[in-house]
Amino acid sequence: MASPDISVLRNVSSDVIRAAEKRNSTVYNILGEPEEESKFSTIFNRALENIDTTNAYLSDAENEEIKWALGQTENTHDLSVALQKAQTTLQYTIAVRDRALSAYREITQMQI
């Protein structure tokens, strides 16, 4: 027995399936559903939030270093935790930046 051809499934009488086909089909909906925010702007906003978080952790680490240097605290645990958070987030941010630059370079070298 031959496998059924998918083209015969076009004549479906269900309104739900027809609506789903129109919503998801590239034939009916070439550009996709209009979104409030584009995917690029979403990614860009998250990258900016990542930078803000990195700056906050770096600022916290610097504040802990200053407190420790001035003798306002003797707790080296808070200092080491703040430094480790700052280092980890900075490494992550640099990795994201490097990947974005790599993607940009690859796009600019594409031949049309």
Rosetta silent file (secondary structure, phi, psi, omega in degrees, C-alpha in Angstrom):
SEQUENCE: MASPDISVLRNVSSDVIRAAEKRNSTVYNILGEPEEESKFSTIFNRALENIDTTNAYLSDAENEEIKWALGQTENTHDLSVALQKAQTTLQYTIAVRDRALSAYREITQMQI
SCORE:     score description
SCORE:     0.000 S_00000001
   1 L     0.000  131.775 -178.388    0.000    0.000    0.000 S_00000001
   2 L   -76.876  149.120  178.316    1.404    3.376   -0.992 S_00000001
   3 L   -72.858  143.779 -177.170    1.817    6.079    1.596 S_00000001
   4 L   -67.986  142.375  178.716   -0.814    8.816    1.330 S_00000001
   5 L   -80.293  137.489 -176.880    0.220   11.981   -0.413 S_00000001
   6 H   -68.319  -21.484 -178.815    0.069   15.058    1.771 S_00000001
   7 H   -66.279  -22.628  178.982   -1.522   17.087   -1.017 S_00000001
   8 H   -74.327  -13.381  179.996   -4.804   15.235   -0.516 S_00000001
   9 H   -80.225   -0.794  179.898   -5.042   16.735    2.969 S_00000001
  10 H   -68.809  -30.841 -176.882   -5.790   20.186    1.487 S_00000001
  11 L   -90.533   62.134 -179.141   -9.510   19.454    1.205 S_00000001
  12 L   -96.732  137.010 -175.882  -10.208   19.400    4.932 S_00000001
  13 L   -91.278   -6.405 -177.913  -13.651   20.460    6.056 S_00000001
  14 L   -76.818  128.881  178.585  -12.697   21.494    9.590 S_00000001
  15 H   -66.651  -34.244 -179.245  -12.697   25.254   10.159 S_00000001
  16 H   -65.093  -44.172 -179.479  -10.079   24.915   12.889 S_00000001
  17 H   -68.635  -38.809  177.216   -7.644   23.129   10.588 S_00000001
  18 H   -63.129  -41.392  178.956   -8.273   25.639    7.784 S_00000001
  19 H   -65.556  -40.087  178.190   -7.607   28.534   10.156 S_00000001
  20 H   -65.963  -36.954  178.467   -4.410   26.876   11.394 S_00000001
  21 H   -65.294  -44.566  179.386   -3.292   26.313    7.815 S_00000001
  22 H   -64.846  -35.603 -178.764   -3.846   29.967    6.902 S_00000001
  23 H   -73.164  -36.965 -173.199   -2.035   31.099   10.031 S_00000001
  24 H  -103.730  -11.178 -175.288    0.978   28.796    9.630 S_00000001
  25 L   -77.102  139.825  175.765    1.220   28.320    5.873 S_00000001
  26 L   -78.224  -15.225  177.575    3.946   30.072    3.940 S_00000001
  27 L   -74.215  -46.800 -179.391    1.614   30.199    0.963 S_00000001
  28 L   -81.575  -31.769 -170.352   -1.026   32.280    2.728 S_00000001
  29 L  -129.576   77.224 -172.264    1.253   34.075    5.156 S_00000001
  30 L   -65.483  -43.891 -176.754    4.579   34.766    3.509 S_00000001
  31 L   -89.849   -1.151 -178.255    5.915   37.290    6.011 S_00000001
  32 L    82.996  176.137  179.690    4.490   35.636    9.098 S_00000001
  33 L   -71.531  138.567  175.458    2.242   37.162   11.679 S_00000001
  34 L   -67.083  132.609 -178.115    2.928   40.796   12.457 S_00000001
  35 L  -109.969  156.394  177.709    4.510   41.017   15.865 S_00000001
  36 L   -64.549  -38.174 -177.879    4.566   43.903   18.284 S_00000001
  37 L  -131.739  137.550 -179.471    8.319   43.717   18.438 S_00000001
  38 L   -72.951  162.509 -179.468   10.655   42.241   15.861 S_00000001
  39 H   -66.516  -35.730  178.960   12.930   39.393   16.762 S_00000001
  40 H   -63.728  -43.667 -178.904   15.990   41.553   16.203 S_00000001
  41 H   -67.239  -32.666  176.211   14.784   44.202   18.625 S_00000001
  42 H   -64.331  -46.401  178.990   14.005   41.522   21.197 S_00000001
  43 H   -64.038  -41.983 -179.784   17.518   40.117   20.905 S_00000001
  44 H   -63.763  -42.847  178.522   19.006   43.620   20.973 S_00000001
  45 H   -63.948  -38.572  177.608   17.021   44.571   24.097 S_00000001
  46 H   -67.715  -35.119  176.365   18.138   41.406   25.866 S_00000001
  47 H   -65.557  -39.775  177.031   21.742   42.158   24.954 S_00000001
  48 H   -65.206  -39.168  175.755   21.361   45.623   26.455 S_00000001
  49 H   -63.029  -38.312  177.835   19.880   44.099   29.616 S_00000001
  50 H   -62.174  -41.911  178.621   22.862   41.734   29.708 S_00000001
  51 H   -66.071  -41.098  177.738   25.237   44.697   29.539 S_00000001
  52 H   -61.871  -41.574  178.475   23.322   46.489   32.309 S_00000001
  53 H   -64.333  -42.852  178.251   23.529   43.388   34.504 S_00000001
  54 H   -60.543  -45.105  178.774   27.249   43.069   33.821 S_00000001
  55 H   -62.209  -37.881  179.133   27.799   46.707   34.748 S_00000001
  56 H   -65.055  -43.976  178.873   25.827   46.238   37.965 S_00000001
  57 H   -65.697  -38.695  177.182   27.917   43.219   38.986 S_00000001
  58 H   -64.864  -38.789  177.983   31.146   45.053   38.158 S_00000001
  59 H   -66.217  -42.254  177.575   29.982   48.009   40.242 S_00000001
  60 H   -61.436  -41.255  179.441   29.083   45.713   43.163 S_00000001
  61 H   -65.072  -41.080  178.794   32.515   44.084   42.978 S_00000001
  62 H   -65.279  -40.212  177.531   34.219   47.464   42.964 S_00000001
  63 H   -63.194  -41.004  177.725   32.147   48.598   45.960 S_00000001
  64 H   -65.411  -38.402  176.957   33.090   45.446   47.882 S_00000001
  65 H   -62.967  -41.722  179.933   36.762   46.006   47.071 S_00000001
  66 H   -65.076  -44.307  178.200   36.539   49.578   48.355 S_00000001
  67 H   -59.689  -43.143 -178.405   34.782   48.471   51.560 S_00000001
  68 H   -68.192  -40.518 -179.137   37.410   45.821   52.157 S_00000001
  69 H   -67.457  -33.141  179.673   40.288   48.192   51.406 S_00000001
  70 H   -83.413   -6.070  179.242   38.897   50.833   53.797 S_00000001
  71 L    81.075   15.560  179.091   38.434   48.271   56.540 S_00000001
  72 L   -77.138  -17.069  176.825   34.656   48.678   56.624 S_00000001
  73 L  -143.329  147.939  176.642   34.217   44.940   56.304 S_00000001
  74 L  -112.706    2.817 -177.794   36.312   41.938   57.216 S_00000001
  75 L   -83.803  101.019  179.290   34.144   39.478   55.324 S_00000001
  76 H   -77.982  -15.673  179.132   36.232   38.315   52.394 S_00000001
  77 H   -63.707  -46.087  178.830   33.499   35.910   51.342 S_00000001
  78 H   -61.584  -38.491  178.368   31.279   38.754   50.078 S_00000001
  79 H   -63.653  -47.031 -177.781   34.253   40.209   48.229 S_00000001
  80 H   -67.803  -36.338  177.786   35.129   36.922   46.533 S_00000001
  81 H   -65.787  -44.380  179.509   31.493   36.231   45.594 S_00000001
  82 H   -63.104  -41.720  178.758   31.108   39.715   44.082 S_00000001
  83 H   -65.153  -40.463 -179.881   34.369   39.349   42.154 S_00000001
  84 H   -67.624  -41.320  176.695   33.390   35.916   40.838 S_00000001
  85 H   -61.017  -44.179 -179.516   29.941   37.153   39.728 S_00000001
  86 H   -63.645  -43.012 -179.634   31.531   40.100   37.966 S_00000001
  87 H   -65.092  -43.446 -179.094   34.103   37.913   36.248 S_00000001
  88 H   -64.780  -46.102 -179.526   31.527   35.348   35.109 S_00000001
  89 H   -67.784  -34.505  177.518   29.097   37.912   33.728 S_00000001
  90 H   -66.201  -42.033  177.219   31.903   39.783   31.985 S_00000001
  91 H   -62.616  -41.105  178.580   33.107   36.569   30.328 S_00000001
  92 H   -64.008  -44.906 -179.988   29.539   35.795   29.217 S_00000001
  93 H   -62.787  -41.359  177.953   29.058   39.297   27.818 S_00000001
  94 H   -64.599  -38.807  178.166   32.345   39.096   25.935 S_00000001
  95 H   -64.328  -41.865  178.008   31.361   35.707   24.510 S_00000001
  96 H   -64.205  -43.180  178.489   28.021   37.100   23.299 S_00000001
  97 H   -60.344  -44.818 -179.050   29.799   40.095   21.765 S_00000001
  98 H   -62.785  -40.023  178.618   32.285   37.855   19.990 S_00000001
  99 H   -67.125  -39.324  178.774   29.509   35.676   18.571 S_00000001
 100 H   -65.362  -42.779  178.105   27.573   38.724   17.374 S_00000001
 101 H   -65.753  -38.079  177.656   30.667   40.152   15.673 S_00000001
 102 H   -63.541  -43.114  178.037   31.407   36.788   14.104 S_00000001
 103 H   -64.596  -41.041  178.502   27.860   36.583   12.734 S_00000001
 104 H   -62.043  -45.282  178.688   28.099   40.150   11.429 S_00000001
 105 H   -61.591  -40.743  179.973   31.390   39.396    9.668 S_00000001
 106 H   -65.398  -39.655  178.918   29.921   36.260    8.143 S_00000001
 107 H   -66.910  -41.887 -178.322   26.877   38.164    6.866 S_00000001
 108 H   -69.279  -22.683  179.079   29.001   40.948    5.382 S_00000001
 109 L   -89.966   -3.042  178.439   31.164   38.408    3.537 S_00000001
 110 L   -69.170  139.699  177.074   28.178   36.684    1.933 S_00000001
 111 L   -97.082  134.526 -177.502   27.964   37.087   -1.790 S_00000001
 112 L  -100.316    0.000    0.000   24.608   37.981   -3.215 S_00000001
